[in-house]
């Protein structure tokens, strides 16, 4: 028997990877633990998965402990590493159970400094793996490519650039200062899609940002078609991105992607021969050149990179690798 845990009930990258995995896996999971009344729990149940809800972390691991006491559980998998200290305790108490923890963010990798025979760590990128103190296995996140839309050229007039993700300083939003936008020219529109960090919302930088005419804040939108049908380019400015599912999503919807040449974004770009990643201090000049028609994307390069993405980061390849760990 097998247990799978999703610590978060949101519908962000890690939950979408898990959802795609569950839909493609040949393994049946006896217990799928997700937060009560969460969007992810609803999505799973709407797609005919039976779930077990929990209200808080202590309740979750009390329920897991009871399941483990039956001696029928052979595999335990956690989709994120935020609960590592609880799982380590269980791994010590139940040495015959195979415990697997997926490490998806750099902050979690810093908490891990233990080695147990029955505890495995899976890193989503070389960036994460290098930050881990203990041994780990590298498995790139898979993505379910289903759109494969034609790439469209940026318009000759106003260029609508989308920034998708949580709006906070750690995501690189501080890059968009008034000076930056003035350098880009008036034909640039920046459209932000994502929840706003409550503390960051009070900051002077954010208040100055939303006062500008070419800034549009849309909040979190779950409908991906609505986002990608409204933008010409997707810009991702998080230089500490552990991998970057948004990169795959953008290419799947036929929207050219521009990112920072660091972390997981640089790693993906290297894997798929993608040239449109740049240093942070190049962005103002780059976006300005877009509006002046001094820069354009090579659509053959975009298509070739997407073909490589389908090979390297397919959900089928990812699923087979995770299945082998949990068999």
C-alpha positions as CSV (number, residue, x, y, z in Angstrom):
1,X,0.0,0.0,0.0
2,X,1.1,3.6,-0.7
3,X,0.6,7.0,0.9
4,X,1.0,10.3,-1.0
5,X,1.0,13.7,0.6
6,X,0.5,17.2,-0.9
7,X,1.4,19.7,1.9
8,X,-0.2,22.5,-0.1
9,X,-3.7,22.7,-1.3
10,X,-3.1,25.5,-3.8
11,X,-3.0,25.1,-7.5
12,X,0.6,26.2,-8.1
13,X,3.4,24.4,-10.0
14,X,4.0,21.6,-7.5
15,X,0.3,20.7,-7.3
16,X,0.0,20.7,-11.1
17,X,3.0,18.4,-11.4
18,X,1.4,16.1,-8.9
19,X,-1.9,16.2,-10.7
20,X,-0.3,15.3,-14.0
21,X,1.7,12.5,-12.4
22,X,-1.4,11.0,-10.8
23,X,-3.2,11.1,-14.1
24,X,-0.4,9.3,-15.9
25,X,1.0,6.9,-13.3
26,X,0.3,3.2,-13.5
27,X,0.5,3.0,-9.7
28,X,-2.5,3.2,-7.5
29,X,-2.2,5.2,-4.3
30,X,-4.3,3.9,-1.4
31,X,-4.3,7.2,0.5
32,X,-3.9,10.7,-1.0
33,X,-3.6,13.3,1.8
34,X,-4.4,17.0,0.8
35,X,-5.6,20.0,2.9
36,X,-9.3,20.1,3.7
37,X,-11.5,22.4,1.6
38,X,-8.6,23.3,-0.7
39,X,-8.7,24.0,-4.4
40,X,-6.4,21.1,-5.1
41,X,-8.6,18.6,-3.1
42,X,-11.6,19.8,-5.2
43,X,-9.7,19.4,-8.4
44,X,-8.6,15.8,-7.5
45,X,-12.1,14.8,-6.5
46,X,-13.6,16.4,-9.6
47,X,-11.3,14.1,-11.5
48,X,-12.4,11.0,-9.6
49,X,-9.6,10.7,-7.2
50,X,-10.4,9.7,-3.6
51,X,-8.7,11.9,-1.1
52,X,-8.1,12.2,2.6
53,X,-8.4,15.7,4.0
54,X,-6.4,17.2,6.9
55,X,-6.8,20.4,8.8
56,X,-3.2,21.0,10.0
57,X,0.3,19.4,10.0
58,X,-0.1,17.7,13.3
59,X,-3.4,16.1,12.3
60,X,-1.9,15.0,9.0
61,X,1.0,13.1,10.6
62,X,-1.2,11.6,13.3
63,X,-3.4,10.1,10.6
64,X,-0.3,9.0,8.6
65,X,1.1,7.4,11.8
66,X,-2.0,5.4,12.3
67,X,-1.9,4.1,8.8
68,X,1.8,3.2,9.2
69,X,1.0,1.2,12.4
70,X,-1.0,-1.3,10.3
71,X,2.3,-2.4,8.7
72,X,0.6,-2.5,5.3
73,X,2.2,0.7,4.0
74,X,5.3,0.1,1.9
75,X,5.8,3.5,0.3
76,X,5.3,7.1,1.5
77,X,5.7,10.0,-0.9
78,X,5.6,13.7,-0.1
79,X,5.3,16.2,-3.0
80,X,7.2,19.0,-1.2
81,X,9.9,19.1,1.5
82,X,8.4,21.6,4.0
83,X,7.4,18.7,6.3
84,X,10.8,17.1,6.3
85,X,11.3,17.1,10.1
86,X,8.0,15.2,10.6
87,X,8.9,12.7,7.9
88,X,12.4,12.1,9.3
89,X,10.8,11.0,12.6
90,X,8.5,8.6,10.8
91,X,11.3,7.2,8.8
92,X,13.2,6.4,12.0
93,X,10.1,4.8,13.5
94,X,9.3,2.7,10.5
95,X,12.6,1.6,8.9
96,X,10.9,-0.9,6.5
97,X,8.9,1.8,4.8
98,X,10.3,3.6,1.8
99,X,10.0,7.4,2.3
100,X,10.5,9.7,-0.6
101,X,10.5,13.5,-0.4
102,X,10.5,15.8,-3.4
103,X,12.6,18.9,-2.9
104,X,11.2,21.8,-5.0
105,X,12.5,25.1,-3.5
106,X,15.9,26.3,-2.4
107,X,14.7,27.2,1.1
108,X,13.7,23.6,1.8
109,X,17.0,22.2,0.5
110,X,18.8,24.1,3.3
111,X,16.9,22.2,6.0
112,X,18.1,18.8,4.8
113,X,21.2,17.4,6.3
114,X,20.3,13.8,7.2
115,X,21.0,10.4,5.6
116,X,18.7,7.4,6.3
117,X,18.6,4.2,4.3
118,X,14.9,4.3,3.9
119,X,14.7,8.0,3.1
120,X,15.2,9.3,-0.5
121,X,15.3,12.9,-1.7
122,X,14.4,13.8,-5.2
123,X,15.7,17.2,-6.6
124,X,13.8,18.9,-9.5
125,X,16.9,20.5,-10.9
126,X,20.7,20.6,-10.7
127,X,20.2,24.0,-8.9
128,X,18.4,22.2,-6.1
129,X,20.6,19.2,-6.1
130,X,23.7,21.3,-5.6
131,X,22.1,23.0,-2.6
132,X,21.3,19.8,-0.9
133,X,23.7,18.5,1.8
134,X,22.7,14.9,1.6
135,X,22.5,12.5,-1.4
136,X,19.6,12.9,-3.8
137,X,18.3,11.8,-7.2
138,X,17.8,14.3,-10.0
139,X,14.4,14.0,-11.8
140,X,13.3,16.9,-13.9
141,X,9.6,17.8,-13.4
142,X,7.4,16.7,-16.2
143,X,4.9,18.8,-18.0
144,X,1.7,17.7,-19.8
145,X,2.0,19.4,-23.2
146,X,-1.4,19.6,-24.7
147,X,-1.7,23.0,-26.5
148,X,1.3,23.2,-28.9
149,X,-0.1,26.4,-30.3
150,X,1.6,28.3,-33.1
151,X,4.0,31.0,-32.0
152,X,2.7,34.4,-32.8
153,X,4.9,37.4,-33.6
154,X,4.9,40.4,-31.3
155,X,2.7,43.2,-32.7
156,X,4.2,46.3,-34.3
157,X,2.3,48.6,-31.9
158,X,1.9,48.1,-28.2
159,X,3.6,45.0,-26.9
160,X,1.8,43.2,-24.0
161,X,4.2,41.4,-21.7
162,X,2.9,39.0,-19.1
163,X,4.5,38.3,-15.8
164,X,2.8,35.2,-14.2
165,X,3.4,34.2,-10.6
166,X,3.1,35.5,-7.0
167,X,3.9,39.2,-6.8
168,X,6.6,39.6,-4.2
169,X,10.2,41.0,-4.0
170,X,11.7,37.5,-4.0
171,X,10.2,36.9,-7.5
172,X,12.2,39.8,-9.0
173,X,9.3,42.3,-9.2
174,X,11.6,45.0,-7.8
175,X,13.2,45.1,-11.2
176,X,10.2,47.0,-12.5
177,X,11.1,50.5,-11.2
178,X,9.8,53.7,-12.7
179,X,13.2,54.3,-14.3
180,X,13.2,50.8,-15.8
181,X,9.8,51.4,-17.4
182,X,10.8,54.8,-18.7
183,X,13.8,53.2,-20.4
184,X,11.5,50.7,-22.1
185,X,9.3,53.3,-23.8
186,X,5.6,53.9,-23.6
187,X,4.6,51.1,-26.0
188,X,5.3,48.4,-23.4
189,X,2.4,47.1,-21.3
190,X,3.2,44.9,-18.3
191,X,0.4,42.6,-17.2
192,X,0.8,40.9,-13.8
193,X,-1.1,37.6,-13.1
194,X,-0.7,36.3,-9.5
195,X,-1.6,36.8,-5.9
196,X,0.0,39.8,-4.2
197,X,2.1,39.2,-1.1
198,X,0.3,41.2,1.7
199,X,3.5,42.8,3.1
200,X,4.9,43.6,-0.4
201,X,1.6,45.3,-1.3
202,X,2.3,47.9,1.4
203,X,5.8,48.7,0.0
204,X,6.7,52.0,-1.6
205,X,8.1,50.1,-4.7
206,X,4.7,48.4,-5.3
207,X,2.7,51.5,-4.8
208,X,4.9,53.4,-7.2
209,X,4.5,50.5,-9.6
210,X,0.7,50.3,-9.7
211,X,0.5,54.1,-10.2
212,X,2.1,53.8,-13.7
213,X,-0.3,53.7,-16.7
214,X,1.4,50.8,-18.4
215,X,1.1,48.5,-15.4
216,X,-2.0,46.2,-15.1
217,X,-2.6,44.0,-12.1
218,X,-5.0,41.1,-12.7
219,X,-4.6,39.0,-9.6
220,X,-4.5,35.2,-9.8
221,X,-6.3,33.7,-12.8
222,X,-6.7,30.0,-13.1
223,X,-7.7,30.0,-16.7
224,X,-4.4,29.7,-18.6
225,X,-6.1,30.4,-22.0
226,X,-7.3,33.7,-20.7
227,X,-3.8,34.7,-19.7
228,X,-1.9,33.5,-22.8
229,X,-4.5,34.9,-25.3
230,X,-4.0,38.3,-23.7
231,X,-0.2,38.6,-24.0
232,X,2.5,38.6,-26.7
233,X,5.5,37.7,-24.6
234,X,6.0,36.0,-21.2
235,X,8.7,37.6,-19.0
236,X,10.0,35.7,-16.0
237,X,12.4,37.7,-13.7
238,X,13.0,35.3,-10.7
239,X,16.7,34.7,-10.7
240,X,16.3,32.1,-7.9
241,X,13.9,29.9,-9.8
242,X,14.5,26.2,-8.9
243,X,13.3,25.0,-12.2
244,X,10.5,27.0,-13.9
245,X,7.3,25.2,-15.0
246,X,6.1,28.6,-16.4
247,X,8.8,28.2,-19.1
248,X,7.1,25.0,-20.3
249,X,3.7,26.5,-20.1
250,X,4.7,29.5,-22.2
251,X,6.1,27.5,-25.0
252,X,3.1,25.1,-24.9
253,X,0.8,28.1,-25.5
254,X,3.0,29.5,-28.3
255,X,4.1,32.5,-26.4
256,X,7.8,33.5,-26.6
257,X,9.5,33.3,-23.2
258,X,12.2,35.7,-21.9
259,X,13.9,34.9,-18.6
260,X,16.9,35.5,-16.5
261,X,20.0,33.4,-17.3
262,X,20.3,31.9,-13.8
263,X,19.1,29.0,-11.7
264,X,16.5,26.6,-13.2
265,X,15.6,28.9,-16.1
266,X,19.2,28.8,-17.3
267,X,19.2,25.1,-16.8
268,X,16.2,24.5,-18.9
269,X,17.4,26.9,-21.6
270,X,20.7,25.0,-21.8
271,X,18.8,21.7,-22.1
272,X,16.7,22.9,-25.0
273,X,19.1,25.3,-26.8
274,X,17.0,28.3,-26.0
275,X,18.8,31.6,-26.5
276,X,16.3,34.1,-25.1
277,X,17.6,34.2,-21.5
278,X,19.5,37.3,-20.4
279,X,21.3,39.0,-17.6
280,X,19.1,41.1,-15.3
281,X,20.7,44.4,-16.3
282,X,19.9,43.7,-19.9
283,X,16.1,43.7,-19.6
284,X,15.4,47.4,-19.9
285,X,17.4,47.7,-23.1
286,X,15.9,44.5,-24.4
287,X,12.3,45.4,-24.0
288,X,13.0,48.9,-25.4
289,X,14.5,47.3,-28.5
290,X,11.3,45.2,-28.9
291,X,9.1,48.3,-29.2
292,X,11.6,49.8,-31.7
293,X,11.5,46.6,-33.8
294,X,15.3,46.1,-33.2
295,X,14.8,42.7,-31.7
296,X,12.7,39.7,-32.8
297,X,12.3,36.0,-32.1
298,X,13.5,33.4,-34.6
299,X,10.4,31.2,-34.8
300,X,12.4,28.2,-36.1
301,X,14.5,28.3,-32.9
302,X,11.3,28.5,-30.8
303,X,9.8,25.4,-32.5
304,X,13.1,23.5,-32.3
305,X,13.4,24.3,-28.6
306,X,9.8,23.2,-28.0
307,X,10.5,19.8,-29.7
308,X,13.4,19.4,-27.2
309,X,11.2,20.3,-24.3
310,X,8.8,17.5,-25.3
311,X,11.6,15.0,-25.2
312,X,13.5,16.1,-22.0
313,X,10.6,17.3,-19.9
314,X,7.7,15.1,-20.9
315,X,5.2,14.0,-18.2
316,X,5.6,10.4,-19.5
317,X,9.3,10.4,-18.8
318,X,8.8,12.0,-15.4
319,X,6.1,9.5,-14.4
320,X,8.1,6.5,-15.4
321,X,11.0,7.7,-13.2
322,X,8.8,8.4,-10.1
323,X,7.0,5.1,-10.6
324,X,10.2,3.2,-10.5
325,X,11.0,4.7,-7.1
326,X,7.6,3.8,-5.7
327,X,7.2,0.3,-7.0
